[in-house]
Amino acid sequence: MGVTVISDEPETASRPQRRLGLAERVAAERVSARRPLDQDLIIREAVRFIDEFGRDRLTMRRLGARLGVEAMALYRYVPGREQLLDGVVEAVMDELYQRTMTGSYADSWQEFLEKMAHGVRDLALRHPKVFPLVATRPPAAPWLRPPLRSLRWVEGFLEGLGRHGFSSDDCVTAYRAFSTFLLGHLLLETGTGEDDLTDNAAEDIEFYESNNLADYPILQQLTAQLSEDVYGDEFEDALEDLINRIELGRA
């Protein structure tokens, strides 16, 4: 006698979506009606997937489900997941390039640096789950500093400084200081989202110290002040200090 298998899934569910979570399934249904598949569409959808669910959940199967195709169909355009992540980095760096390096140049080098800095921060805040990937992917030129290792972007950055009278040595000094400033501030800012802090807190295993805030009276007393979002103000203050240091160095 045969066994009847009863499924609670709708008969219309496509094969790539069957093992996805509810949120991912809803997103897949929302995205599936798209223009014909190509490399640009796949990479742009991977960026959106990471924005929603994070890099660790990105697989070719899940991405295929969002696009309404089997995972194998993606390999015609992208060799594998690592190459897909490279494409994601290139896509967001192209977005940054279009926003910061095209159009009219700034009237002064100070205004130029402010434009670049705010452009990078805007990108990091638009893609907080992608930005750490931008900062850590292997660069085409190993001597380029994170977080911005795009050859085209760094070339434009150095060219912009040169247009404002920076010597070669001044360009290198400014680039290094600018990179250090961005790396420290933006990786900290994008790495402290509420989702990252709360999802695993209940699962933390205590070995050497207690995770009970009541055991730390000073931290408990200053919780409101320490948790206040002042990243924007700190960014502006640090950017002003950076510009002042560069100005002093050039003088």
C-alpha positions as CSV (number, residue, x, y, z in Angstrom):
1,M,0.0,0.0,0.0
2,G,1.4,3.4,-1.0
3,V,2.1,6.1,1.5
4,T,0.5,9.5,0.8
5,V,2.8,12.4,1.7
6,I,0.9,15.5,2.7
7,S,2.8,18.8,2.3
8,D,1.7,22.1,3.8
9,E,3.6,24.0,1.0
10,P,1.5,25.5,-1.8
11,E,1.7,23.5,-5.0
12,T,2.9,26.6,-6.8
13,A,6.1,26.8,-4.8
14,S,9.1,26.5,-7.1
15,R,11.8,24.0,-6.3
16,P,14.5,26.5,-5.4
17,Q,12.3,28.1,-2.7
18,R,11.2,25.0,-0.8
19,R,13.9,25.1,2.0
20,L,14.0,28.9,2.4
21,G,12.8,30.7,5.4
22,L,9.6,32.7,5.3
23,A,11.3,36.1,4.9
24,E,13.6,34.8,2.1
25,R,10.6,33.1,0.4
26,V,8.6,36.3,0.4
27,A,11.6,38.2,-1.0
28,A,12.0,35.6,-3.7
29,E,8.4,35.9,-4.7
30,R,8.8,39.7,-4.9
31,V,11.9,39.5,-7.1
32,S,11.1,36.6,-9.4
33,A,9.3,38.7,-12.0
34,R,12.4,40.3,-13.5
35,R,14.0,41.1,-16.8
36,P,15.9,38.3,-18.5
37,L,18.8,36.9,-16.4
38,D,22.3,38.4,-16.9
39,Q,25.4,38.9,-14.8
40,D,24.5,42.5,-13.8
41,L,21.1,41.4,-12.6
42,I,22.6,38.5,-10.6
43,I,25.2,40.8,-8.9
44,R,22.7,43.6,-8.1
45,E,20.3,41.0,-6.6
46,A,23.2,39.6,-4.5
47,V,23.8,43.1,-3.1
48,R,20.1,43.4,-2.2
49,F,20.2,39.9,-0.6
50,I,23.2,40.8,1.6
51,D,21.5,44.1,2.5
52,E,18.5,42.1,3.8
53,F,19.9,38.9,5.2
54,G,23.7,39.3,5.5
55,R,26.6,37.8,3.7
56,D,26.6,34.5,5.5
57,R,23.2,33.5,4.3
58,L,24.0,34.2,0.7
59,T,24.2,31.0,-1.4
60,M,23.7,30.4,-5.1
61,R,20.6,28.4,-4.3
62,R,18.9,31.2,-2.3
63,L,19.9,33.8,-4.8
64,G,18.5,31.6,-7.6
65,A,15.3,31.3,-5.7
66,R,15.0,35.1,-5.5
67,L,15.5,35.2,-9.3
68,G,13.1,32.4,-9.9
69,V,15.7,30.0,-11.4
70,E,17.6,27.0,-10.3
71,A,21.1,27.7,-8.8
72,M,22.8,26.0,-11.7
73,A,21.4,28.7,-14.1
74,L,23.5,31.3,-12.3
75,Y,26.8,29.5,-13.1
76,R,26.4,30.5,-16.7
77,Y,27.1,34.1,-15.6
78,V,29.1,33.8,-12.4
79,P,31.6,31.0,-11.8
80,G,30.9,30.6,-8.1
81,R,30.1,32.3,-4.7
82,E,33.6,33.8,-4.3
83,Q,33.4,35.4,-7.7
84,L,29.9,36.6,-6.9
85,L,31.2,38.3,-3.7
86,D,33.9,40.0,-5.8
87,G,31.1,41.2,-8.1
88,V,29.2,42.5,-5.1
89,V,32.2,44.6,-4.0
90,E,32.7,45.9,-7.5
91,A,29.1,46.9,-7.8
92,V,29.0,48.9,-4.6
93,M,32.4,50.5,-5.4
94,D,31.0,51.5,-8.8
95,E,28.0,53.0,-7.0
96,L,30.5,55.0,-4.9
97,Y,32.5,56.0,-8.0
98,Q,29.4,57.3,-9.7
99,R,28.3,59.3,-6.7
100,T,31.7,60.8,-5.8
101,M,33.9,60.9,-8.9
102,T,31.5,62.1,-11.6
103,G,30.2,65.6,-12.0
104,S,31.9,68.8,-11.1
105,Y,35.0,69.0,-9.0
106,A,35.0,70.7,-5.6
107,D,36.3,74.3,-5.3
108,S,38.9,73.4,-2.7
109,W,40.8,70.3,-1.5
110,Q,39.0,70.6,1.8
111,E,35.6,70.5,0.1
112,F,36.9,67.6,-2.1
113,L,37.9,65.5,1.0
114,E,34.6,66.3,2.7
115,K,32.7,65.2,-0.5
116,M,34.7,61.9,-0.6
117,A,34.3,61.2,3.1
118,H,30.5,61.8,3.1
119,G,30.1,59.8,0.0
120,V,31.9,56.8,1.5
121,R,29.9,57.1,4.8
122,D,26.6,57.3,2.9
123,L,27.6,54.1,1.0
124,A,28.5,52.3,4.3
125,L,25.1,53.3,5.8
126,R,23.2,52.2,2.7
127,H,25.0,48.9,2.7
128,P,26.1,48.2,6.3
129,K,26.2,44.5,5.8
130,V,28.2,44.8,2.5
131,F,30.7,47.4,3.7
132,P,32.8,45.0,5.8
133,L,33.1,42.8,2.7
134,V,34.3,45.9,0.7
135,A,37.0,46.5,3.4
136,T,38.2,42.9,3.6
137,R,38.2,41.4,0.0
138,P,41.7,40.8,-1.4
139,P,42.8,43.9,-3.4
140,A,44.1,44.0,-7.0
141,A,47.1,45.9,-5.7
142,P,48.2,44.5,-2.3
143,W,49.6,47.9,-1.2
144,L,46.3,49.6,-1.4
145,R,44.8,50.2,2.0
146,P,41.4,49.1,3.2
147,P,38.5,50.0,3.1
148,L,38.6,51.3,-0.4
149,R,40.8,49.2,-2.7
150,S,39.2,50.0,-6.0
151,L,41.9,50.9,-8.5
152,R,39.6,53.2,-10.3
153,W,38.3,55.0,-7.2
154,V,41.8,55.4,-5.7
155,E,43.1,56.7,-9.0
156,G,40.3,59.3,-9.1
157,F,40.9,60.2,-5.5
158,L,44.6,60.9,-6.1
159,E,43.8,62.7,-9.4
160,G,41.4,64.9,-7.5
161,L,44.0,65.9,-4.9
162,G,46.5,66.6,-7.7
163,R,44.0,69.0,-9.3
164,H,44.0,70.9,-6.0
165,G,47.8,71.3,-6.0
166,F,48.9,68.3,-3.9
167,S,52.4,67.0,-4.6
168,S,52.9,63.3,-5.1
169,D,54.1,62.9,-1.5
170,D,51.2,65.0,-0.2
171,C,48.8,62.8,-2.2
172,V,50.2,59.6,-0.6
173,T,50.1,61.1,2.9
174,A,46.5,62.3,2.5
175,Y,45.4,58.9,1.0
176,R,46.9,57.0,3.9
177,A,45.4,59.2,6.6
178,F,42.1,59.3,4.8
179,S,42.0,55.5,4.6
180,T,42.9,55.0,8.2
181,F,40.2,57.5,9.3
182,L,37.5,55.8,7.2
183,L,38.5,52.3,8.2
184,G,38.4,52.9,11.9
185,H,35.2,54.9,12.0
186,L,33.0,53.2,9.4
187,L,33.8,49.6,10.3
188,L,33.0,50.5,13.9
189,E,29.8,52.2,12.9
190,T,28.6,49.5,10.5
191,G,29.6,46.7,12.8
192,T,27.5,47.7,15.8
193,G,24.0,47.4,14.3
194,E,21.2,46.2,16.6
195,D,20.7,43.0,14.8
196,D,24.4,42.0,15.2
197,L,24.3,42.8,18.9
198,T,21.0,41.2,19.9
199,D,20.7,38.0,17.7
200,N,23.5,36.1,19.5
201,A,23.4,37.6,23.0
202,A,21.2,35.0,24.5
203,E,23.4,32.2,23.0
204,D,26.7,33.5,24.4
205,I,28.5,31.1,26.7
206,E,30.1,32.6,29.8
207,F,33.6,31.4,30.6
208,Y,35.6,34.0,32.4
209,E,33.2,36.9,33.0
210,S,29.6,37.4,33.7
211,N,27.3,38.7,30.9
212,N,24.9,40.1,33.5
213,L,25.0,43.9,33.4
214,A,24.0,44.1,37.0
215,D,27.5,42.8,37.9
216,Y,29.0,45.9,36.5
217,P,27.6,49.0,38.3
218,I,29.5,51.7,36.4
219,L,28.6,50.2,33.0
220,Q,25.0,49.9,34.2
221,Q,24.9,53.5,35.4
222,L,26.3,54.8,32.1
223,T,24.3,52.6,29.7
224,A,22.2,55.4,28.3
225,Q,25.2,57.6,27.5
226,L,27.3,54.7,26.1
227,S,24.5,53.5,23.9
228,E,23.7,57.0,22.5
229,D,24.2,57.2,18.7
230,V,26.7,60.0,18.2
231,Y,28.5,58.5,15.2
232,G,27.5,61.4,12.9
233,D,29.0,64.0,15.3
234,E,32.1,61.9,15.8
235,F,32.5,61.5,12.1
236,E,32.3,65.2,11.5
237,D,34.8,66.0,14.3
238,A,37.2,63.4,13.2
239,L,37.0,64.6,9.5
240,E,37.7,68.1,10.6
241,D,40.7,67.0,12.6
242,L,41.9,65.0,9.6
243,I,41.7,68.0,7.3
244,N,43.5,70.2,9.9
245,R,46.3,67.6,10.2
246,I,46.7,67.4,6.4
247,E,46.7,71.2,6.2
248,L,49.5,71.4,8.9
249,G,51.5,68.7,7.1
250,R,51.4,70.6,3.8
251,A,52.3,73.9,5.5
